Amino acid sequence: MDKQAISENIMLFLKSEFPDQDVELTESIDLLEDWFIDSLWLIELVMYLEKEFKIKISRADVNDKNLKNVGTLTELVLSRLP
């Protein structure tokens, strides 16, 4: 799976889970600040990424740098793919 497909997949998931946001979702929008994802949804997101892309995300990877936006999430997924 290429970078664009991963990014689109993540964006579709986020849009389906958070349909009524006042801010348009882009690859660079801050998910914690502007998209209003809270800590419970971060866990859901990590579980989704692990299941969807068949990867493992360590506890150390769950941080504001990796989960900042769709772009950083995409890079995290790419770095974990075999």
ABEGO torsion letter per residue (X at the ends): XBAAAAAAAAAAAAAAABAABABBBBAABBAAAAAGBBAAAAAAAAAAAAAAAGBBBBAAABBAAAAABAAAAAAAAAAABX
